Amino acid sequence: MMLQPRVSPEAPTRFTVTSMAIAVVDHEYGMNPGPTMGNFRVDATSGSYSKWNACASQVFADDFCATEYPEATGKGFKDALSEFQTLLPVVSVELAIAAGFENLESYRRFSRPLSKRLRADRKAESRLGAAHRLSDPHRFVPIVRKFIEDDGMSCDEEDTDGRVHAVPPAWRSVSATRWLRSLDEPALHPHASTSRKTSAEGIRKPVGSRVPRSLPVNFYDPAYLHGLDGVQYADLDPQPVIDI
């Protein structure tokens, strides 16, 4: 393949798999430029349409069209994009094996939880910073901090095509989810153009992680509160409604 050297970098290690995960997440949050001709890498963890690989496909196609490869005769930008999408699964397998993993799935089992934690960290940093800039930060910063400390942020899940979408936990109210999303700055929002958002009224993550205690009562889903007995409700210790 004409660009095989560019997409078959030096044999990666688990350390470089980690650094790749960091680069991909930072790219989603506008903190990394993504793949370039001088540093062409693909993300074996996700599919052809993830933000990183979509950018890589454009770099590939631009180089394909600009270079006079014999194979490029009569082919255009869309042909090159199609070529990249055909090539990506093969390259992903090669990268996984070169990194010492048994296969691509074992590579992804190692990388995806790391990417998920990184996205949660970036989202938490972004929202806490936004809360500090609100007109009344002393009311809202402690709430966001409690969400972070008690793992109350939305959990990033992955579609089969590699796109990422956020799923709110079942205990959290729709209004609280909307408020948290309002804190996401457009420049730092990882899902603005590359993912199918799950609506706040749609699929919700089952209660499994710790539910933050002592939040304003309107931050909890009414159906979740209705399912608690008296002792559980008292232990949750909901606080008075706060205007969001």
C-alpha positions in Angstrom: 0.0 0.0 0.0 1.4 3.4 -1.0 1.3 4.9 2.6 2.0 1.7 4.4 5.2 3.0 6.0 3.3 6.0 7.4 0.7 3.9 9.1 3.0 1.2 10.3 5.1 3.0 12.9 7.8 1.5 15.0 6.5 -1.5 17.0 4.5 0.0 19.8 4.8 -1.0 23.5 2.2 -0.9 26.2 3.7 2.5 27.2 3.1 3.9 23.7 -0.4 2.4 23.7 -1.0 4.5 26.8 0.5 7.6 25.3 -1.7 7.0 22.2 -4.8 6.9 24.4 -3.9 10.1 26.0 -3.3 11.7 22.6 -6.7 10.6 21.2 -8.6 11.9 24.2 -6.7 15.2 24.2 -7.5 15.5 20.5 -11.2 15.1 21.3 -10.9 18.0 23.8 -8.9 20.2 21.5 -5.6 19.7 23.4 -3.8 17.7 20.7 -3.6 18.5 16.9 -4.2 14.8 16.0 -2.5 12.8 13.2 -0.3 14.7 10.8 2.0 13.7 7.9 5.0 14.1 10.2 3.3 12.1 13.0 0.8 9.7 11.3 -0.8 7.4 13.7 -4.1 5.5 13.8 -6.2 4.7 16.8 -6.6 0.9 16.8 -9.0 1.2 19.7 -11.8 2.8 17.7 -13.4 2.6 14.3 -12.9 4.5 11.0 -15.3 7.3 12.1 -13.9 8.2 15.4 -12.6 11.8 15.6 -8.9 10.7 15.5 -9.3 8.2 12.6 -11.5 10.6 10.6 -8.7 13.1 10.8 -6.2 10.5 9.9 -8.2 9.5 6.9 -8.2 13.1 5.6 -4.4 13.3 6.1 -4.1 10.0 4.1 -6.4 11.2 1.3 -4.7 14.6 1.0 -1.3 12.9 0.7 -2.7 10.3 -1.7 -4.1 13.0 -4.0 -1.0 15.2 -3.8 1.5 12.5 -4.5 1.9 11.0 -8.0 1.5 7.4 -7.1 0.9 5.1 -10.1 -2.0 3.7 -8.2 -3.6 7.1 -7.8 -4.2 7.6 -11.5 -7.9 8.3 -12.1 -8.7 8.2 -8.3 -9.9 11.2 -6.2 -10.2 12.2 -2.6 -13.3 10.0 -1.9 -11.4 7.0 -3.4 -8.5 7.6 -1.0 -10.9 7.9 2.0 -12.4 4.5 1.0 -8.9 3.1 0.7 -8.1 4.2 4.3 -11.2 2.7 5.7 -10.3 -0.6 4.0 -6.8 -0.4 5.3 -7.5 0.6 8.9 -8.7 -2.8 10.2 -5.6 -4.5 8.9 -3.3 -1.9 10.4 -5.1 -2.0 13.7 -4.5 -5.8 14.0 -0.8 -5.3 13.1 -0.4 -2.6 15.7 -2.1 -4.7 18.4 0.2 -7.7 17.7 3.3 -5.5 17.5 2.5 -4.1 20.9 2.6 -7.6 22.3 -1.1 -8.3 22.6 -2.6 -11.6 21.4 -5.1 -9.9 19.1 -7.0 -6.7 18.5 -9.6 -7.4 21.1 -7.1 -7.9 23.9 -5.5 -4.6 22.8 -8.9 -2.9 23.0 -9.6 -4.5 26.4 -6.4 -2.9 27.7 -6.9 0.5 26.0 -10.6 1.3 26.3 -10.9 1.4 30.1 -7.9 3.8 30.1 -9.5 6.0 27.5 -12.7 6.0 29.5 -10.9 7.2 32.6 -9.1 9.8 30.7 -12.3 11.2 29.2 -13.9 11.3 32.6 -10.9 13.2 34.0 -11.0 15.7 31.1 -14.7 16.2 31.4 -14.4 16.8 35.2 -11.6 19.3 34.8 -13.6 21.2 32.1 -16.8 21.3 34.2 -15.1 22.3 37.4 -13.4 25.1 35.6 -16.7 26.2 34.1 -18.4 26.1 37.6 -15.6 28.5 38.9 -16.6 31.0 36.2 -20.3 31.0 37.0 -21.7 34.2 38.6 -22.3 32.4 41.9 -19.4 29.9 42.1 -19.6 29.3 45.8 -23.0 27.6 45.3 -22.1 25.4 42.4 -18.4 24.5 42.7 -19.1 22.2 45.7 -21.8 20.4 43.7 -19.6 19.8 40.7 -16.8 18.7 43.1 -19.1 16.2 44.7 -20.0 14.8 41.3 -16.4 14.3 40.6 -15.4 12.8 43.9 -18.4 10.4 43.9 -18.1 9.4 40.3 -21.4 11.0 39.4 -20.4 12.3 35.9 -21.8 10.6 32.8 -20.0 7.4 31.8 -18.6 7.3 28.3 -19.7 4.3 26.4 -18.6 3.2 22.9 -20.7 2.4 19.8 -19.8 -0.5 17.6 -18.4 2.0 15.0 -16.1 3.6 17.5 -18.1 6.7 18.2 -18.5 7.8 21.8 -21.7 8.9 23.4 -22.5 9.8 27.0 -25.1 7.8 29.0 -26.4 9.5 32.2 -26.7 7.4 35.3 -30.3 6.4 36.2 -30.3 8.1 39.6 -29.6 11.5 38.1 -32.4 13.9 37.1 -32.8 15.1 33.5 -32.5 18.7 34.6 -29.2 17.9 36.4 -27.8 16.2 33.3 -28.8 19.2 31.2 -27.1 21.6 33.7 -23.9 19.6 33.7 -23.9 19.5 29.9 -24.4 23.3 29.9 -21.0 23.6 31.6 -19.3 21.9 28.7 -17.4 24.6 26.7 -17.9 24.1 22.9 -14.2 24.0 22.3 -13.7 21.3 24.9 -16.8 19.2 24.1 -15.6 15.8 22.8 -18.9 14.7 21.2 -19.9 17.8 19.3 -19.4 16.4 15.8 -18.3 12.8 15.9 -20.8 11.1 18.1 -24.5 10.3 18.4 -25.6 11.9 21.7 -28.0 9.9 23.9 -30.8 12.2 25.0 -31.3 12.8 28.6 -34.8 11.2 28.3 -33.4 8.2 26.5 -31.2 5.3 27.6 -29.8 5.8 31.1 -27.0 3.9 32.8 -28.3 1.5 35.5 -27.4 2.4 39.1 -24.1 0.5 39.8 -21.6 3.1 40.9 -21.8 5.1 44.1 -24.6 7.7 44.2 -23.4 11.1 45.5 -25.1 12.0 48.9 -26.4 15.3 50.0 -27.0 16.8 46.5 -30.0 19.2 46.0 -33.1 17.0 45.8 -33.8 18.2 42.2 -30.5 16.6 41.1 -32.0 13.1 41.8 -34.4 11.4 39.4 -37.9 11.3 40.9 -38.3 7.6 40.0 -35.0 6.8 41.7 -36.1 8.6 44.9 -39.5 6.9 44.8 -37.8 3.5 44.9 -35.9 4.2 48.1 -37.2 3.2 51.5 -37.1 5.5 54.5 -33.7 4.5 55.7 -32.2 4.7 52.2 -33.7 8.1 51.7 -32.4 9.4 55.0 -28.9 8.0 54.2 -29.0 9.8 50.8 -29.7 13.0 52.7 -31.1 15.1 49.8 -30.8 18.9 50.3 -33.2 21.6 49.4 -33.9 22.4 45.8 -31.4 24.7 44.1 -32.2 26.8 41.1 -30.2 25.6 38.0 
